[in-house]
Amino acid sequence: MAASLADEKDEIRVEIGIARQRQKQLDVAAAAAAAQHTNNNNERRSKSHDDSMLTLSDSIVKARQQPKSTEEESILQQKYASIQDLEERAFNILVDLGMVDLNPDPETLDNIEEDE
């Protein structure tokens, strides 16, 4: 009986491992699909606007590229894990993926214009 419980535990561990791998594959596929969707939207926008429309920078393209090497994943995990505030972490991820544009603070711009 003890052997059968141990065997069942081993089978469950294997199933959990398989489920985690599958979830990771689904997460990667979902991220790739989201990046492709964003790229498609950006392409449509750039076609519908004049040539002065900004294109994706190389850093954004690299951030969206999947799959990542284990070294890159580790670096990103460390980077985002070091950010304690959940909203700040989410914001940084969106900025890195190019889904949020950083704009200067309007109050700061007013001060600069007054100084000139």
KADALIN-V451041 format. One line per field, one symbol per residue. ss: DSSP state (2 for helix, 1 for strand, 0 for the rest). psi: psi as a letter, one per 30 degrees, with the letter a starting at -180 (. if undefined). A space follows every 10 residues. Layout:
ss->???
psi->???
//
This chain:
ss->0222222222 2222222222 2222222222 2222222222 2222222200 0000000222 2222000002 2222222222 2000022222 2222220000 0000022222 222220
psi->eeeeeeeeee eeeeeeeeee eeeeeeeeee eeeeeeeeee eeeeeeefll ffkklkleee eeefklllle eeeeeeeeef ffjekeeeee eeeeeefgfk kkklkeeeee eeeef.
//
